[in-house]
């Protein structure tokens, strides 16, 4: 799973942001920072760890996002199953 799926935007949209051709809207900035579990300001800080990871190691970033999304999905499925089983 990649960032495009996590924030429900196209590859071209993300690519345009990465290349500086476009600037994301506030809600997109919030979604990206939520997925990355960082403060939105870190996306604009030249010295931030998040920016260096994005710039230098996109594969690592993709793996981390996938892990976090999978963990979140598993928690939600577990909660739903417990709720369903409790009702029986």
C-alpha positions in Angstrom: 0.0 0.0 0.0 1.3 3.5 -0.7 0.7 7.0 0.2 -1.7 7.5 -2.7 -4.0 4.9 -1.3 -3.6 6.1 2.3 -4.7 9.6 1.5 -7.0 8.8 -1.4 -5.1 10.8 -4.0 -3.7 9.8 -7.4 0.0 9.1 -8.1 0.1 12.1 -10.4 -1.2 14.4 -7.6 1.5 13.1 -5.1 4.1 13.3 -7.8 3.2 16.9 -8.6 3.6 17.8 -4.9 7.0 16.0 -4.6 8.3 17.8 -7.7 7.1 21.2 -6.4 4.7 21.6 -9.3 1.7 21.9 -7.0 0.9 22.5 -3.4 -1.4 20.3 -1.4 -4.6 21.6 0.2 -4.7 21.8 4.0 -6.8 18.6 4.3 -4.2 16.7 2.3 -1.4 18.0 4.4 -3.3 16.8 7.5 -3.9 13.4 6.0 -0.3 13.0 5.0 1.0 14.0 8.4 -1.6 11.7 10.1 -0.5 8.7 8.0 3.2 9.5 8.7 2.3 10.2 12.4 4.2 13.5 12.3 3.4 17.2 13.0 2.2 18.9 9.7 5.0 21.5 10.1 7.6 18.7 9.7 6.6 18.3 6.1 8.0 21.8 5.4 11.0 21.8 7.6 14.2 21.4 5.6 15.9 19.6 8.4 13.1 17.3 9.5 13.5 13.6 9.7 10.3 13.1 7.6 11.6 15.2 4.8 14.9 13.4 4.7 13.2 10.1 4.7 10.9 11.2 1.8 13.8 12.5 -0.1 16.4 9.8 0.5 14.5 6.6 1.2 11.0 6.4 -0.4 11.0 2.6 -0.2 11.5 2.7 3.6 8.7 5.3 3.8 6.3 3.1 1.8 7.0 0.1 4.0 6.4 2.2 7.2 3.2 3.6 5.8 2.0 0.1 4.9 2.8 -1.2 8.3 1.0 1.6 10.1 -2.1 1.2 7.9 -2.1 -2.5 8.3 -1.8 -2.1 12.1 -4.7 0.4 12.1 -6.9 -1.9 9.9 -6.2 -4.9 12.2 -7.2 -2.9 15.3 -10.4 -1.8 13.6 -11.2 -5.4 12.5 -10.5 -6.7 15.9 -12.8 -4.1 17.5 -15.6 -4.9 15.0 -15.3 -8.7 15.6 -15.4 -8.2 19.3 -18.5 -6.0 19.0 -20.2 -8.6 16.7 -19.3 -11.5 18.9 -20.5 -9.7 22.0 -23.9 -9.3 20.4 -24.4 -13.1 20.0 
